Amino acid sequence: MITLSVRGLPRSTTEESLTALFTEYGVVRSLTMAKDLFSGDCKGFATIGMEGHEARAAMAALDGREWNGGLVRVGPDRPRPGRGGKRR
């Protein structure tokens, strides 16, 4: 499974609409969308888990595409350096 990082989502994005967008390319195994604590609106980014070939197809088709008024950026999720790891 590959985890994709999705950025540039409009505030009006819902989990259902994002799932519908990505299911055109395969099965969405997991979806985590950052939401505003008070309004419940999308904060503009999410992570999506899909199988390898499906994730690559979604990345190729959706990266740089305009969707619902926002320019969506899709790429592999890379952990930030300095986060987690072994404690000394």
Legacy VTK file of the C-alpha trace (Angstrom):
# vtk DataFile Version 3.0
C-alpha trace
ASCII
DATASET POLYDATA
POINTS 88 float
0.000 0.000 0.000
1.179 3.522 -0.833
0.176 6.580 1.158
-0.464 9.665 -0.955
-0.223 13.232 0.253
-2.950 15.437 -1.243
-2.544 19.228 -0.976
-4.392 22.265 -2.316
-7.879 21.040 -1.502
-10.643 23.665 -1.303
-12.282 24.297 2.079
-15.560 22.852 0.786
-14.020 19.385 0.277
-15.710 16.512 2.105
-14.377 13.025 2.754
-17.100 11.638 0.483
-16.212 13.901 -2.455
-12.486 13.166 -2.078
-13.142 9.427 -1.898
-15.298 9.665 -5.034
-12.502 11.474 -6.878
-9.892 8.826 -6.030
-12.124 5.752 -6.529
-12.005 6.481 -10.271
-8.462 5.026 -10.076
-8.924 2.228 -7.543
-10.004 1.308 -4.028
-9.353 3.894 -1.311
-8.094 1.854 1.668
-7.713 4.776 4.088
-8.395 8.496 4.114
-7.433 11.089 6.716
-8.425 14.678 6.039
-7.357 17.583 8.248
-10.398 19.571 9.385
-10.823 22.846 11.223
-11.720 22.120 14.833
-14.563 24.646 15.041
-16.064 24.876 11.555
-15.369 21.321 10.381
-14.111 22.662 7.022
-11.209 21.018 5.221
-7.824 22.576 6.028
-6.567 21.898 2.509
-4.685 18.620 2.851
-5.277 14.908 3.306
-3.545 11.532 3.162
-4.965 8.623 1.189
-3.891 4.973 1.215
-4.232 2.954 -1.998
-2.617 -0.108 -3.569
0.600 0.591 -5.489
-0.501 0.564 -9.124
-3.780 2.336 -8.289
-1.948 5.022 -6.290
0.494 5.638 -9.137
-2.402 5.955 -11.619
-4.187 8.444 -9.340
-0.966 10.429 -8.850
-0.320 10.635 -12.600
-3.883 11.689 -13.401
-4.627 14.099 -10.537
-1.357 15.895 -9.766
-1.674 19.493 -10.926
-5.355 19.139 -11.845
-7.912 21.805 -10.986
-10.736 20.380 -8.885
-13.604 22.288 -7.224
-11.740 25.575 -7.517
-8.404 24.386 -6.144
-5.188 23.188 -7.770
-4.666 19.706 -6.339
-1.121 18.398 -5.747
-0.768 14.636 -5.263
2.467 12.874 -4.377
3.865 10.125 -2.183
3.643 10.921 1.517
7.116 11.365 2.944
7.675 11.595 6.692
9.222 14.828 7.878
12.835 14.555 8.980
13.358 14.763 12.714
9.939 13.337 13.541
9.741 10.098 15.479
12.500 7.574 15.413
14.695 6.102 18.093
15.126 7.872 21.409
18.496 8.005 23.038
LINES 1 89
88 0 1 2 3 4 5 6 7 8 9 10 11 12 13 14 15 16 17 18 19 20 21 22 23 24 25 26 27 28 29 30 31 32 33 34 35 36 37 38 39 40 41 42 43 44 45 46 47 48 49 50 51 52 53 54 55 56 57 58 59 60 61 62 63 64 65 66 67 68 69 70 71 72 73 74 75 76 77 78 79 80 81 82 83 84 85 86 87
